[in-house]
Structures are given as structure tokens and as C-alpha cells.
Amino acid sequence: MRPEIPADARKIAVVRALHLGDLLLAVPALRGIRAGFPDAEITLVGLPWARDFVRRFSRYVDRFSEFPGYPGLLEVDVDEARTAAYLAEARTYGYDLAIQMHGSGRTSNPFTLELGARCTVGYYDPASARPDGLAVAAPYPSHLPEVLRNLGVLDLLGVQPRGEHLEFPLLPEDRGAAAEIVARHRLARGRLFGLHVGARPPARRWPAEHFARLGDELARRRRARIVLTGGPGEEELAARVEAAMSAPSTNLAGATSIGTLAALMEMMDLFVSNDTGPAHLAVALDVPSIAIFGPADHKRWAPLDRRRHRIVRRQVWCNPCPHWECPYQDHACLRWVAPGDVLRVAEELLKVPEGQKTTTEA
């Protein structure tokens, strides 16, 4: 452990107020923090949905604290009175160590510093000066895959990593809810293929008609049962895919929690997804998977294991880009990824024997 880090730290705050995929890719770092501070109480400062994440990952995180919003951080609307009350309460709570794991730190370091911990560590934007108050810091390593970027925080703490692999513990209620769905829809293991047709940003959604053609081909070639998945609000999108398919499918969009979806995915032989949270869930469960990349930086977000977890993408002049919706009419980065491109990768992937995987940087 670095000498700047309090060896007697008993209350640790980890700031990462982000979504499913972001937190799954932080699990290796959380595992290392727990190993380095086995007796500390570790609090995740996160978005409301992450309360369940903390319950599920209780082996690494002890406590959840809901992020109140802060100027410059877009995940939550800012209410100045709410934020001020939260920060006053945090300072009274008395964190010994605050760890900024929320991006480059350009806007998240000021929030993390205002928690008032005895010691604060994190990355900072290399285009800016190192913020006063960071006891240990390093320039944000924008060239690294997200898992390795998060693990780099352990170097700042002076603790050893405990592997790069992802995890997602399944709870009894997850498997119980999945069993009910399996019985209701008469699903069974063997040739069960999932297509996750949604993504929060519309710019990351592969066209519905492409998903439909892929589903039909997988059903025909592999005699597969196609299961369509999606989150709340993506029911209409999944219905479009279902209507465009010739083969029968089971549409579960909006009908599962994250845990139930994970328990169902565990039964699947293949999971094809847009670049979104469930793609990382498939990696955590080691379900053979394909992620279809569009505008996002694949070097940052693609899985490290590229044997059982493949990506399909087309390099276009405007990629990567930060847009929520494509500003160009043709949406080339995704529309130009043909169903046949994904099908060829699926056929290759289904030949890989279970347990044979290699880990490489994306």
C-alpha cells in the first residue's frame, strides 16, 4: 500500500455513478479494493439502480449511497439543496478514503473531493492541471480498455489486482423467476439463442430488420429457439423485430429484471447484443456472445476475452463518436454491418469448445 494511503482506513467511498456495463467492468477493481482493505466498510456512490448491484456484490461492497447530482455530471439532474445536504452528511460520516472511478475526473474529481475524506485518489484529465487535494493521482489512461483502466486505480492505492475477469453472482430469486419464464414459454436448454435488440442510445442500435434476418438464419441453420430481450421502454423495438421474423421467437423485452435476464442467459448457447450493458453481462457469465459495435470506441469497451466473446463492427470515417443519435441519415457504422457478417462470426464462435479462451487487450 502506498504511504499516502491511510493504512487504518475503515470507511471507503468509491464514486462510480454509472450504468450496468460500467459497473460490471469495475468489478475487477472492486475485487482488488476489497482484498487490499479486507476490514473496511466500502460504500458505492452510484445511481439508484445500483442498490441491487451492491446487494448482489456484497462480498466486495458493503453499503450503497445514492449519487445526488453534481454540476457537470449529467447522470442526475442537479438540485443544489439536495447536493449540499448530501455532501454535508458525507463529511459528517467521515470517510477515510475516497476513490474516484467516474471517468477522467474532469467533473467527478470536484465532487469526490467535496466528500471530505482524509485521503482522495483518482485519475485526472491530462489536458488540465492535477487538482489540489488528490493525495495520489495519475493522468487518465484513455488508451486502455475500460477494465484495465479501472484496475489502474489499484496502482494508485498500492494494492494488488485479483484478476481481470468479470463476475455476476446469480441469486435464488433470479433462477426462480427464470424457471417460471422457461416453463411458461416452454423453453429448454440446447439451441437457445438470445438477441438483445435494444440499447439506451439510439445510435448504438443495430437495425431491427437486420436482427430479424439474423434471427431467421440462426433458427433455420441451427434449429435455434430465438429469444428477444430488451429493457423497459424497448418493447416496441423488440416487437418490430418479432414481426419482421419468419421464424417463431419468444419476446421477453421489458419482462425481466437484470438478474432474471442473467439467469436466462446462463441457459443460452449464444447471445447477440448491441453494445450495451447485457453484452458485458454475457461476458461476466461466460455465455458465448457477439457484441455489435457502432459509434462507441471498441478499443475501450470490447471484451478482453475475444475467443468466446466476439465483436462485429465496420470502421467508418466518423467512428468513434459521442452522439446519442446518429446525425447522418445513413447511420453507416451500424447499417453497413450486414446480418451475414454477424452470422459468419456466430458460426465460428459456435465451433469454439467451452473452456478454451484467450485474454487479450481489445
C-alpha positions in Angstrom: 0.0 0.0 0.0 1.3 3.5 -0.8 2.4 5.5 2.2 0.0 8.3 1.3 -3.0 5.9 1.7 -4.2 5.6 5.3 -3.4 2.1 6.5 -6.2 2.3 9.1 -8.9 3.3 6.5 -12.2 1.9 7.8 -14.6 3.9 5.7 -14.0 4.0 1.9 -16.2 5.6 -0.7 -16.0 4.6 -4.4 -17.6 7.1 -6.8 -18.9 5.5 -10.0 -22.5 6.8 -10.6 -22.9 5.0 -14.0 -24.9 2.1 -15.6 -24.8 -1.7 -15.8 -21.9 -2.2 -18.2 -19.8 0.5 -16.4 -20.2 -1.2 -13.1 -19.6 -4.7 -14.4 -16.3 -3.5 -15.9 -15.4 -2.1 -12.5 -15.9 -5.4 -10.7 -12.2 -6.5 -11.0 -11.2 -3.2 -9.5 -13.7 -3.6 -6.6 -12.4 -7.1 -6.0 -8.9 -5.7 -5.7 -10.0 -2.9 -3.3 -11.7 -5.4 -1.1 -8.6 -7.6 -1.0 -6.5 -4.6 -0.2 -8.8 -3.4 2.6 -10.5 -6.5 3.9 -11.8 -4.9 7.1 -13.0 -1.6 5.7 -16.6 -0.7 5.0 -16.8 0.1 1.3 -19.5 2.4 0.0 -20.5 2.7 -3.6 -21.8 6.1 -4.6 -24.0 5.2 -7.5 -27.2 5.7 -9.4 -30.5 4.4 -7.9 -30.5 1.1 -9.8 -27.1 0.2 -8.3 -28.7 -0.5 -4.9 -29.4 -4.0 -6.3 -25.8 -4.2 -7.6 -24.5 -3.6 -4.1 -26.7 -6.3 -2.6 -25.6 -8.7 -5.3 -21.9 -7.9 -4.8 -21.9 -7.8 -1.0 -18.6 -9.7 -1.0 -16.9 -6.5 -2.3 -19.2 -3.6 -1.4 -20.9 -3.1 2.0 -23.0 0.0 1.6 -24.9 2.0 -1.1 -25.1 5.8 -1.2 -27.3 7.3 -3.9 -25.5 9.9 -6.0 -27.3 13.3 -5.5 -26.3 15.0 -8.7 -23.5 17.5 -9.2 -22.8 20.3 -11.7 -21.2 18.8 -14.9 -22.2 15.2 -14.2 -25.1 14.5 -16.5 -26.4 11.3 -14.9 -28.7 13.1 -12.4 -30.4 16.5 -12.6 -28.8 18.9 -10.2 -30.7 20.1 -7.2 -28.4 22.4 -5.3 -30.0 22.0 -1.9 -30.1 18.2 -2.3 -26.4 18.1 -3.3 -25.4 20.4 -0.5 -27.2 18.3 2.1 -25.7 15.1 0.8 -22.1 16.5 0.9 -22.6 17.8 4.4 -23.9 14.4 5.5 -20.9 12.7 3.8 -18.4 14.9 5.6 -20.1 14.1 8.9 -20.0 10.4 8.1 -16.2 10.7 7.9 -14.8 8.7 5.0 -11.1 7.8 5.5 -10.6 7.2 1.7 -12.5 8.4 -1.4 -11.7 6.7 -4.7 -12.8 8.5 -7.9 -13.7 5.9 -10.5 -16.0 8.0 -12.6 -14.2 8.8 -15.8 -11.4 11.2 -16.4 -12.1 13.2 -13.2 -12.6 16.5 -15.1 -16.1 16.8 -13.5 -16.1 14.0 -11.0 -12.9 14.9 -9.0 -14.5 18.1 -7.6 -17.5 16.0 -6.3 -15.2 13.3 -4.9 -13.0 15.9 -3.1 -16.1 17.5 -1.6 -16.9 14.2 0.2 -14.2 15.4 2.6 -12.3 12.2 3.0 -9.0 12.1 4.8 -7.4 10.9 1.5 -8.7 11.1 -2.1 -7.3 9.3 -5.1 -8.2 9.1 -8.8 -7.3 9.9 -12.3 -7.3 13.5 -13.7 -7.8 14.9 -17.2 -4.3 15.2 -18.7 -5.4 18.3 -20.5 -5.9 20.0 -17.2 -3.7 20.6 -14.1 -3.7 18.0 -11.4 -6.4 19.0 -8.9 -5.3 20.2 -5.5 -6.4 17.7 -2.8 -5.7 14.4 -4.7 -3.2 12.6 -2.5 -2.3 10.1 -5.3 -3.3 10.7 -8.9 -2.3 9.8 -12.5 -3.3 11.1 -15.9 -6.4 9.4 -17.3 -5.2 6.5 -19.4 -7.6 7.0 -22.3 -5.8 4.4 -24.5 -6.6 1.4 -22.2 -9.6 -0.9 -22.3 -12.1 0.0 -19.5 -11.3 -3.0 -17.3 -7.6 -2.2 -17.3 -8.3 1.5 -16.8 -10.3 0.7 -13.7 -7.6 -1.7 -12.5 -5.1 1.1 -12.8 -6.7 2.7 -9.8 -5.3 -0.1 -7.7 -1.8 1.1 -8.7 -2.7 4.4 -7.2 -3.7 2.7 -4.0 -0.7 0.3 -4.0 -2.8 -2.8 -3.8 -2.6 -5.9 -6.0 -5.3 -6.9 -8.5 -7.1 -10.2 -8.2 -7.6 -10.9 -11.9 -9.2 -9.2 -14.9 -12.3 -11.5 -15.1 -15.8 -10.2 -14.7 -18.5 -11.6 -12.4 -22.2 -11.6 -11.9 -23.5 -13.6 -9.0 -26.9 -15.2 -9.5 -29.4 -15.1 -6.6 -32.0 -17.8 -5.8 -34.8 -15.4 -6.9 -33.1 -14.9 -10.3 -33.2 -18.6 -11.0 -36.7 -18.9 -9.6 -38.1 -16.1 -11.9 -36.2 -17.6 -14.9 -37.6 -21.0 -14.2 -41.1 -19.6 -14.3 -40.4 -18.0 -17.7 -38.9 -21.2 -19.0 -42.0 -23.1 -18.0 -44.4 -20.5 -19.3 -42.8 -20.3 -22.7 -41.7 -23.9 -22.9 -38.0 -23.0 -23.3 -35.3 -25.5 -22.8 -31.5 -25.7 -22.8 -30.0 -26.5 -26.2 -30.1 -24.3 -29.2 -31.4 -21.4 -27.2 -30.1 -18.1 -28.8 -30.7 -14.6 -27.4 -30.9 -11.4 -29.4 -30.7 -8.2 -27.3 -32.2 -5.7 -29.7 -32.1 -2.5 -27.6 -29.6 0.0 -26.2 -30.1 3.2 -24.4 -28.6 5.5 -27.0 -30.4 5.0 -30.4 -27.1 5.5 -32.1 -26.0 2.1 -30.7 -29.0 0.1 -32.1 -28.4 -2.2 -35.0 -31.4 -2.0 -37.3 -34.4 -4.1 -36.3 -34.6 -5.6 -39.8 -31.0 -6.8 -39.5 -31.8 -8.5 -36.2 -34.8 -10.2 -37.8 -32.8 -11.6 -40.7 -30.1 -12.8 -38.3 -32.7 -14.5 -36.1 -34.3 -16.2 -39.1 -31.0 -17.5 -40.3 -29.9 -18.8 -36.9 -33.3 -20.5 -36.5 -33.0 -22.1 -39.9 -29.4 -23.2 -39.8 -29.1 -24.1 -36.2 -32.7 -25.1 -35.4 -32.4 -22.5 -32.7 -35.2 -21.1 -30.5 -34.8 -17.3 -30.7 -35.4 -15.3 -27.5 -35.7 -11.5 -28.0 -34.6 -9.4 -24.9 -34.6 -5.8 -24.1 -35.0 -3.4 -21.2 -38.0 -1.3 -20.1 -39.0 1.0 -22.9 -37.6 -1.3 -25.6 -40.8 -3.4 -26.0 -41.8 -1.7 -29.3 -38.4 -2.2 -30.8 -38.4 -5.9 -29.9 -42.0 -6.2 -31.3 -40.7 -4.8 -34.6 -38.0 -7.5 -34.8 -40.6 -10.2 -33.8 -43.0 -9.0 -36.5 -40.3 -9.0 -39.2 -39.1 -12.5 -38.4 -40.5 -15.5 -40.3 -39.3 -18.0 -37.6 -41.1 -18.1 -34.3 -39.5 -16.2 -31.4 -40.1 -15.6 -27.7 -40.2 -11.9 -26.9 -39.2 -11.1 -23.4 -38.3 -7.4 -23.8 -39.3 -5.4 -20.7 -40.4 -8.6 -18.9 -37.2 -9.4 -17.0 -35.1 -7.8 -14.3 -31.3 -7.8 -14.8 -31.0 -10.8 -12.5 -33.7 -12.8 -14.3 -32.2 -11.9 -17.7 -28.8 -13.2 -16.4 -30.3 -16.4 -15.2 -31.9 -16.9 -18.7 -28.7 -16.0 -20.4 -26.9 -18.7 -18.5 -29.0 -21.3 -20.4 -28.2 -19.8 -23.8 -25.8 -21.2 -26.4 -25.3 -17.8 -27.9 -26.1 -14.2 -27.0 -26.0 -11.4 -29.7 -26.3 -7.9 -28.5 -25.9 -4.3 -29.3 -23.0 -2.5 -27.5 -24.9 -2.2 -24.2 -24.9 -3.5 -20.6 -26.2 -7.0 -21.3 -23.2 -7.6 -23.7 -20.9 -7.2 -20.7 -23.3 -9.4 -18.7 -22.8 -12.2 -21.2 -19.0 -11.9 -20.6 -19.5 -12.0 -16.9 -21.5 -15.2 -17.2 -19.1 -16.6 -19.9 -22.0 -17.2 -22.3 -20.7 -17.2 -25.9 -21.5 -13.8 -27.2 -21.3 -11.3 -30.0 -21.4 -7.5 -29.5 -22.3 -5.4 -32.5 -20.4 -2.1 -32.3 -21.3 1.2 -33.9 -20.3 4.6 -32.6 -18.6 3.6 -29.4 -14.8 3.1 -29.1 -14.4 -0.7 -29.4 -10.8 -0.4 -28.0 -12.3 0.8 -24.8 -15.4 -1.3 -24.5 -14.8 -4.6 -26.2 -14.3 -7.7 -24.0 -10.8 -8.7 -23.2 -11.6 -12.4 -24.0 -12.0 -12.3 -27.7 -12.3 -16.1 -28.2 -15.7 -16.7 -26.7 -16.8 -13.1 -26.8 -16.5 -11.6 -30.3 -17.3 -8.2 -31.7 -18.5 -7.2 -35.2 -18.0 -3.7 -36.5 -17.4 -1.6 -39.6 -14.8 1.2 -39.4 -16.3 4.4 -40.9 -14.8 7.9 -41.1 -16.9 9.2 -38.2 -16.2 6.4 -35.7 -15.9 6.6 -32.8 -18.4 9.3 -32.0 -20.2 10.5 -28.8 -23.6 11.2 -30.4 -26.8 9.9 -28.7 -28.5 9.7 -32.1 -26.7 9.5 -35.4 -26.5 12.9 -37.1 -26.2 11.4 -40.5 -29.1 9.8 -42.4 -27.4 6.5 -43.3 -26.1 5.6 -39.8 -23.3 3.8 -41.7 -21.4 2.4 -38.7 -24.3 0.0 -37.9 -26.4 -0.2 -41.1 -23.3 -1.3 -43.0 -22.9 -4.3 -40.6 -24.8 -6.9 -42.6 -26.6 -9.8 -41.0 -24.3 -12.1 -42.9 -21.3 -10.5 -41.2 -22.7 -11.4 -37.7 -23.8 -14.8 -38.9 -20.3 -15.8 -40.1 -18.9 -14.8 -36.7 -21.7 -16.8 -34.9 -20.8 -19.9 -36.9 -17.1 -19.5 -36.0 -18.0 -18.9 -32.4 -20.2 -21.9 -32.0 -17.3 -24.1 -33.0 -15.1 -22.9 -30.1 -15.1 -25.6 -27.4 -16.2 -24.5 -23.9 -13.3 -23.5 -21.7 -10.9 -22.5 -24.5 -10.4 -18.8 -24.2 -7.7 -16.3 -24.5 -7.4 -12.9 -22.8 -6.0 -10.1 -24.9 -6.3 -6.3 -24.8 -9.0 -5.0 -27.0 
